[in-house]
Amino acid sequence: MSINLPQINIIFKQLASSFIERSERGNVILIVKDDTDKTFTSKVYNQQTDLDADKALYTADNYAYISDCFLGKPNKVTVVRVDATDGVFTDALNVVQGLETGWIGIYEGTSTQADQDALVTFVKGQRANKKNFKCAVFAPTTPPNDKGVVVLGNTNITFKDSRVTQTGDKAIPTLIGYLAGANVMKGTTYTVLSNLASVTEPADVQTAINAGQLILINEDAEVKIGVGINSLTDAPEGSPTGTENDESYIEIVEAEDMIQDDIRAAFKSGYLGVLKNNLDNQMLFLSAVNRYFDSLETANILDDQYDNKAEIDVPKQRQVWENAGTDTSKLTDAQIRGMTYKRDIYLAGDVKILFAMENLYFGITMHN
């Protein structure tokens, strides 16, 4: 078993060292309806010039909106094509399900609310199964109230090019490109969307934001993301209604998702099915996780003034044994830690993810 132990640490070290790079350049998945060339269901493009070489595969309209995705400098853009005339949208989602996670959006000549709703349902289901896709949608039937779903709340936008004024959904390709390209170090609030000349703002921007909508604003002759939020409006568990939830912010969820994905990947690669489920091996894995947290503190992802740590979830493990018919009332926490349960590992983590600077409160007293 000692041969396998270093592998866990190496995996975490590699994941930690590439954390910023991977966060800075996330993936875009754009679903389009196009009958120009029906010989493919998906294409992957790493840069605009790659798309240019395939320009003939798309309508001029679709090509323009796919190009918008590259403005935010994502890692790659995957185009998932569905037939425009008789295509089934769920077929596109079945293709997406097999892809690497990323920011999903839809471009349609005429926005179809049913497709927006289907994408929301898809992302919620995938995230429930620990596959952390995220998406941006326009005018879903029901507010999603989900940290993996962004709802764009501008009714109309105006491009700087010949497309001029369009309905708000046409900004989705641009938006997901910028969200995917955003670095966890800087957040998305006040990000400038360089191809837009202006937007129609809601009558009450603050009310729309509090309702879980991402609003683009006109400021300083530019179009910016007002506040980088998703559609989650629930207060944190145990908090009064209306209490701000950190997970409503895109940058926090980006970091959460990547940390969870990294730990899950390291567990699968260096631990799952390799080591026996005893206390010593659980502690070895925990030690590797905590060193990974240390690395994220150095990278300014986690707050180095906070005790970021993972440990055995003693209350949960105690409850599991109680449910199995074992009286644990006289057992100490140390004894419970040593009582691993079958194939299951019960761990708990407590970390503080750093926000980007946004709000400035600066009172100045003037003296004569």
C-alpha positions in Angstrom: 0.0 0.0 0.0 2.9 2.4 0.6 3.6 2.5 -3.1 0.2 4.1 -3.7 0.3 6.7 -0.9 2.5 9.3 -2.6 0.2 9.2 -5.6 -2.5 11.0 -3.6 -0.2 13.8 -2.7 1.2 14.2 -6.2 -2.3 14.4 -7.7 -3.3 17.1 -5.2 0.0 19.0 -5.8 -0.7 19.0 -9.6 -4.3 20.1 -9.1 -3.3 22.9 -6.8 -0.5 24.2 -9.0 -2.9 24.4 -12.0 -5.9 25.7 -10.1 -5.6 29.3 -11.2 -4.9 28.4 -14.8 -7.9 26.1 -15.0 -10.1 28.7 -13.3 -8.9 31.5 -15.6 -9.8 29.6 -18.7 -13.0 27.6 -18.3 -15.0 25.9 -21.0 -17.9 27.2 -23.1 -20.6 24.9 -24.5 -22.9 26.7 -27.0 -26.0 24.9 -28.4 -27.0 26.2 -31.8 -29.7 25.2 -34.3 -28.2 24.9 -37.8 -28.9 22.8 -40.9 -26.0 24.1 -43.0 -24.0 20.9 -42.4 -25.6 17.9 -40.8 -22.5 15.7 -40.7 -21.5 16.5 -37.2 -23.1 17.0 -33.7 -20.3 18.8 -32.0 -17.1 20.7 -32.8 -14.4 21.9 -30.4 -12.6 25.2 -31.1 -9.6 26.5 -29.0 -9.5 29.9 -30.7 -11.2 32.1 -33.1 -9.0 31.1 -36.0 -10.1 27.5 -35.6 -13.7 28.6 -35.9 -12.9 30.7 -38.9 -11.6 27.6 -40.7 -15.1 26.0 -40.2 -17.1 29.1 -41.1 -18.8 27.4 -44.0 -20.4 24.9 -41.6 -22.7 27.5 -40.1 -25.1 30.1 -41.0 -23.7 33.7 -40.9 -25.9 34.4 -37.9 -24.7 31.3 -36.0 -21.1 32.0 -36.9 -21.4 35.6 -35.5 -22.8 34.4 -32.1 -20.3 31.5 -31.8 -17.6 34.1 -32.4 -18.9 36.1 -29.4 -18.0 33.3 -27.1 -14.3 33.9 -27.7 -14.3 37.6 -26.6 -14.0 36.5 -22.9 -11.0 34.2 -23.8 -12.3 30.9 -22.5 -10.2 27.7 -22.7 -12.2 26.3 -25.5 -15.6 26.6 -27.1 -17.6 23.4 -27.9 -20.4 23.9 -30.4 -23.2 21.4 -30.1 -25.4 21.4 -33.2 -29.0 20.4 -33.4 -31.1 20.4 -36.6 -32.9 23.7 -37.0 -36.0 22.2 -38.8 -36.7 19.0 -37.0 -34.0 18.7 -34.3 -34.8 17.5 -30.8 -33.3 19.7 -28.2 -32.8 16.8 -25.7 -30.5 15.2 -28.2 -28.2 18.2 -27.8 -28.3 17.8 -24.0 -27.4 14.2 -24.3 -24.3 15.2 -26.2 -23.5 17.9 -23.6 -23.8 15.3 -20.8 -20.7 13.5 -22.2 -18.5 16.6 -22.3 -16.1 18.1 -19.9 -18.0 20.5 -17.6 -18.3 24.2 -18.5 -20.7 27.1 -19.0 -23.6 26.2 -21.2 -25.8 28.5 -23.2 -28.2 28.4 -26.1 -28.3 30.5 -29.3 -31.5 30.4 -31.2 -32.7 32.8 -33.9 -36.0 33.0 -32.0 -35.6 32.2 -28.3 -37.6 29.2 -27.2 -38.6 29.3 -23.6 -39.0 25.5 -23.5 -35.4 25.1 -24.4 -34.3 27.5 -21.7 -36.4 25.6 -19.2 -34.9 22.3 -20.4 -31.4 23.6 -19.9 -32.2 24.7 -16.4 -33.5 21.3 -15.5 -30.5 19.6 -17.1 -28.0 21.6 -15.2 -29.8 21.1 -11.9 -29.9 17.4 -12.5 -26.2 17.2 -13.5 -25.1 19.1 -10.4 -27.2 16.9 -8.2 -25.2 14.0 -9.7 -21.9 15.8 -8.8 -21.1 17.0 -12.4 -20.7 20.7 -12.0 -22.0 22.2 -15.2 -23.2 25.8 -15.1 -25.4 27.7 -17.5 -26.8 31.1 -18.4 -30.4 31.4 -19.5 -33.0 34.0 -20.5 -36.6 34.3 -19.3 -37.0 30.8 -17.8 -40.6 30.0 -16.8 -39.8 29.7 -13.1 -36.9 31.4 -11.3 -34.3 28.6 -11.0 -33.1 29.6 -7.5 -29.9 27.6 -8.2 -26.2 28.4 -7.8 -25.4 26.7 -11.1 -27.8 28.8 -13.1 -27.4 32.4 -14.1 -30.5 34.3 -15.4 -29.8 37.2 -17.6 -32.3 39.9 -16.8 -32.0 42.5 -19.7 -34.8 42.5 -22.1 -32.8 44.1 -25.0 -29.2 44.6 -25.9 -27.5 46.6 -28.7 -24.4 45.3 -30.4 -21.6 47.5 -31.8 -21.8 45.7 -35.1 -24.5 45.4 -37.7 -26.7 43.2 -35.5 -27.6 46.4 -33.6 -30.6 45.9 -31.2 -31.6 42.4 -30.3 -33.5 40.6 -27.5 -31.6 39.9 -24.3 -31.0 36.2 -25.0 -28.6 37.2 -27.9 -26.1 38.2 -25.2 -25.9 34.7 -23.8 -23.0 33.6 -26.0 -21.0 36.7 -25.1 -21.9 36.3 -21.4 -20.9 32.7 -21.0 -17.6 33.4 -22.8 -16.7 36.0 -20.2 -17.9 33.9 -17.3 -15.8 31.0 -18.5 -12.8 33.2 -19.0 -13.0 34.9 -15.6 -10.3 34.2 -13.1 -11.3 33.2 -9.6 -8.9 35.9 -8.4 -10.8 38.8 -9.9 -14.5 37.8 -10.0 -17.0 38.9 -12.6 -18.6 42.1 -11.2 -18.0 45.1 -13.5 -16.6 42.9 -16.2 -16.9 44.9 -19.5 -18.7 43.1 -22.4 -16.7 44.7 -25.2 -19.0 43.9 -28.2 -22.1 45.6 -26.7 -22.9 49.3 -27.1 -25.8 49.5 -24.7 -28.5 47.5 -22.9 -32.0 48.0 -21.7 -31.8 48.0 -17.9 -34.8 46.9 -15.7 -36.8 49.7 -14.2 -35.5 48.8 -10.8 -32.0 47.2 -11.2 -31.6 46.5 -7.4 -35.0 44.6 -7.2 -34.0 42.5 -10.2 -30.7 41.6 -8.7 -32.3 40.7 -5.4 -34.7 38.4 -7.4 -31.6 36.5 -8.6 -31.0 38.0 -12.0 -27.7 39.0 -13.5 -28.1 42.5 -14.9 -25.9 44.2 -17.4 -25.6 47.9 -16.9 -24.6 51.0 -18.9 -21.8 52.8 -17.2 -18.9 55.0 -18.5 -20.0 54.4 -22.1 -19.5 50.7 -21.6 -21.7 47.7 -20.9 -20.7 45.9 -17.7 -21.9 43.0 -15.5 -23.6 44.9 -12.6 -23.0 42.2 -10.0 -21.7 38.7 -10.8 -24.5 36.6 -9.3 -26.4 33.5 -10.1 -30.1 32.8 -9.5 -29.8 31.5 -6.0 -31.9 33.6 -3.7 -32.3 31.3 -0.6 -30.7 32.5 2.6 -27.9 30.3 4.0 -29.3 27.3 6.0 -30.4 28.4 9.4 -30.3 32.1 8.5 -33.3 34.5 8.3 -35.0 35.0 5.0 -33.3 37.8 3.1 -29.8 37.1 4.5 -27.2 37.3 1.8 -25.9 34.0 0.6 -22.2 33.8 -0.4 -23.1 31.1 -2.9 -25.2 33.6 -4.8 -21.9 35.0 -6.2 -20.5 33.3 -9.3 -16.8 33.6 -8.2 -17.6 31.7 -5.0 -19.4 28.9 -6.8 -16.5 28.7 -9.4 -14.0 28.1 -6.6 -16.3 25.7 -4.7 -16.9 23.7 -7.9 -13.3 23.4 -8.7 -12.3 22.4 -5.1 -15.0 19.7 -5.1 -14.0 18.5 -8.5 -10.3 18.4 -7.5 -10.9 16.4 -4.3 -13.3 14.1 -6.2 -10.7 13.5 -8.9 -7.9 12.9 -6.5 -10.0 10.4 -4.5 -10.9 8.5 -7.7 -7.4 8.4 -9.0 -5.3 7.7 -5.9 -7.6 6.2 -3.3 -10.9 4.7 -4.6 -10.5 0.9 -4.6 -6.8 1.1 -3.7 -6.6 1.5 0.0 -8.6 -0.3 2.7 -11.2 1.8 4.7 -9.5 2.1 8.0 -8.7 5.2 10.2 -5.0 5.3 9.1 -5.9 5.5 5.4 -8.7 8.0 6.0 -6.2 10.2 7.9 -3.7 9.9 5.0 -6.3 11.2 2.6 -7.3 14.0 5.0 -3.7 15.0 5.3 -3.4 15.3 1.5 -6.6 17.3 1.4 -5.4 19.7 4.0 -2.1 20.2 2.2 -4.1 21.0 -0.9 -6.0 23.6 1.1 -2.7 25.1 2.2 -1.7 25.4 -1.4 -5.0 27.3 -2.2 -4.2 29.7 0.7 -0.9 30.5 -0.9 -2.7 31.1 -4.2 -5.1 33.5 -2.5 -8.1 31.3 -3.2 -8.7 30.5 0.5 -8.1 33.0 3.3 -4.8 32.2 5.0 -6.1 33.9 8.2 -8.8 31.2 8.5 -8.3 27.6 9.6 -9.2 25.9 6.4 -9.4 22.2 7.2 -11.0 18.8 6.5 -11.7 16.2 9.2 -13.7 13.1 9.9 -17.4 14.0 10.4 -17.8 12.4 13.8 -21.5 13.3 14.3 -22.4 11.8 11.0 -20.4 8.7 11.6 -21.9 8.3 15.1 -25.4 8.7 13.6 -24.6 6.0 10.9 -23.7 3.5 13.6 -26.8 4.5 15.7 -29.0 3.8 12.6 -27.3 0.5 12.3 -28.3 -0.4 15.8 -25.1 0.3 17.7 -25.4 2.3 21.0 -22.7 5.0 20.8 -23.7 7.0 23.8 -20.7 5.8 25.8 -18.2 6.1 23.0 -15.8 9.0 22.8 -15.3 11.0 19.6 -11.9 9.4 19.3 -13.4 6.0 19.4 -16.0 6.9 16.8 -13.3 8.2 14.5 -11.7 4.7 14.6 -15.0 3.0 13.8 -15.0 3.2 10.0 -18.3 2.1 8.5 -18.2 -0.5 5.7 -17.1 1.2 2.4 -18.2 4.7 3.4 -16.1 7.6 4.4 -17.7 10.5 6.2 -15.6 13.7 6.0 -16.4 17.4 6.7 -14.6 20.4 5.4 -14.6 24.0 6.6 -13.0 26.6 4.3 -13.3 30.4 3.6 -13.1 31.3 0.0 -11.9 34.8 -0.7 -14.0 37.3 -2.5 -12.6 39.8 -5.0 -12.7 43.5 -3.7 -16.0 45.2 -4.8 -17.5 47.5 -2.2 -15.6 50.5 -0.8 -16.7 52.2 2.4 -14.4 55.2 2.9 -15.4 58.0 5.3 -13.2 61.1 5.2 -13.4 63.8 7.9 -12.3 67.2 6.6 -10.6 69.7 8.9 -9.8 73.3 8.2 
